[in-house]
Amino acid sequence: MGVVVPHAGYIYSGAVAGAVYARLDPPESCVVLGPNHTGLGAAAAIMTSGTWETPLGEVTIDTELARAILDRSRVLEEDDRAHRKEHAIEVQLPFLQILFPDLSFVPISLMSHEYGACRDVGQALAEAIQASGKQVLLIASTDMSHYISRELAERKDRMAIDAILDLDPERLHATVLRERISMCGFHPTTAMLVAAKTLGASRGELVRYATSGDVTKDHASVVGYAGLIIR
């Protein structure tokens, strides 16, 4: 199973992410893929050991699964620099800690926008998950359009959402670039879709869509948030 969830401040996007997480059955492990906003570290960065800490406690990395993914990818590098100042992955952890207290995870941060790199990571994920025999949740962390009018954000975001619902990673990738949709995590989402399709996913569901304007009441410049489930 895969999900798409936002990573903005909880006051803006937490309800969208929470609506998705509330629908999930407990997995045995999870992989959280996020964009690299900082430009630090490797273009495709994975961590294979250690723990991450939030105010709710520590979350352990699934070393066995992480190493299996790394071994199967040509583009991933073991690198913690890409994660140290990045928020896209860590903001997902409190949801997981509340719902699945003993869950371990694998963090993957992507800076490369090339479709080939996304496909490589997605295929590595699918192969490693198949070999593990585990029920693994794939989480793509992304916000949608940034700092445009609500009307334009909804129109642009709908094009990306439709590609996700159709489980079409190549179309999502091409649409975001062609339409200049400022979806910061389209490349992690592309990789997640590649993996989910390879693992047998057949349908997508839009759980909730919102914009920052729903909170601020400023609809002239918003950020879009979409929550989707892929099964």
Protein Blocks (a to p, Z undefined) as FASTA:
>chain_A
ZZdddfbdfklmmmmmmmmmmmpccdfbdcdddddfkopajfbdcdfedcdddfkbccdd
dfklmmmmmmmpckbccdfklmmmccklmmmmmmmmmmmmmbccdddddfblcfklmmmm
mmmmmmmmmmnopacdddddddddehiafklmmmmmmmmmmmmmnopaklmmmmmmmnop
abfklmmmmmmmmmmmmnopabdcdfbdcdfklmnopakbccdddddddZZ
